Structures are given as structure tokens and as C-alpha cells.
């Protein structure tokens, strides 16, 4: 009986940890899907209609690939070209999380 209780507690702890990790990892994805996907596309390739019309560069473009995290954060915060600035609309943490998520598409 004690072994079963201990196993149950370990399993519950592992499940709670997995849920916590998934929530922290999904923050950037959530912001990206709310604010960025329309132009940058679900895969970062800017293949959406809006992305094509606005000539958004895909994450795989050499000019995008060479940008540092700090540069991408600054572009997101201050806007670039036709992209609106998100300073004041998103927190610094949300901007960083969305940039981290976007950087997953850079190959």
C-alpha cells in the first residue's frame, strides 16, 4: 500500500512538472499566434496572403537568419517597415517569448 501511494505521488509530481513546463514553453507560441501568424505564417515562412502582399521576409531568409535575438526583440518592440511596433501592447517578456518561438523557424 505504501509503495502504491509513493508511486502515485511521484507520478502526480511528474505530471505537474510536465504541465508547468508546457505552459512556460507555450507563452511564446500563444503570443506568436495572436500577433504574428497573420503576416509571418504558422511556420515562419511568410507564405500567408498578407505576408506575400507585404513582402515579409521568411525566417529562412539570410538577412533574417543573421539577426541576433536582441535585434529581433528591438524590431518587434519598435516595428520595422510595415510591421507595427508592439511596445506598450506586449510586455518585454511576451516580446522575448514570441521572438524565441519565431527563432525556432530559422534554419
N, C-alpha and C positions, 0 to 999 in steps of 0.2 A: 504494500500500500504506500509506504513512504517513497519507494522508487517511482511509483506512478505519479505521485504528487510532485516530486522533484523534476521528473521528465516533463510534466505539464507546465511547470513554472519556467523551465528552460525554453520550451517551445514557445510559450507566451512572450518571453523576453526577446527571443529571436524575431518573432513576428512583429513586435512593437518596434524593434530597431529597424527592420526592413521597411515598415510603414514610414517611420521618421526619415529615413534616407530617401525614400521615393518622393516624399513631399519636398525635401530640400532640393532634390535634383529637378523637380518639375517646375519650380518657380520661373526659371528662365524660359522654359518651353511655353508656359502659360502666357507670359508677357509677350513672347515672340508671336504666338498665335493670335493674341489680341491686337497687337500693334504693328507687326512687321510682315506677316504672312501675305497680306494683300499685294504688296509690291515685291517682296523678296521670295515669295513662294514657300511652300511647305518643305521644300528640300534645299532652299537657299540658292536655287539656280535662276531665280527671277523669271521663270517661264510663264508666269501668270499674264493675263491680258494687260493689266495695269503695269506690271513690270516691264513688259515689252514696249508698251506705248511710252513709258517714262525712260526707257533705255537704262534700266537699273542693271548694274554690273553683277554678274553671279559671283557666288563665293569662290568659285574656281578661277576667276579672272586673275591673272598675275598681279595686277595692281591692288586687288583686294587681298590677295594672299600675302603680300608683303607688309600689310598694315599690322602694327602691333596692337595688342589688346588696348593699351592706353589711347591709341589713335582711333580705334573703333568706338571706344567709350566716348571720346570727345566728339566724334562725328554724330553719334546718336544723341548726345546731350545737346549739341549746338545746331544740329541739322547740317545738311550738305546738299548742294544743288537743289533739287525739287523736294528733297526729304525734309519734313518739318522737324524742328527741334523738340526734344522730349523733356528738356529741363523744365521743372515745375509741374509736369504732367506725370512723370515717373520719378521714383526715388533713385538715388545713386545705386542702391542695392539692386533695384529692378533693372536699371540700365546695364549694370555689370552682368547680372544673371542672363539677360537677353543676349548680350554680346558673347558670353561664354557659350550659350546654346548655339548661336549663329556660327561661332568658330568651329563647331563640330562638322559643319558642311565644307569647310576649307580643306581641300585635299591636295 
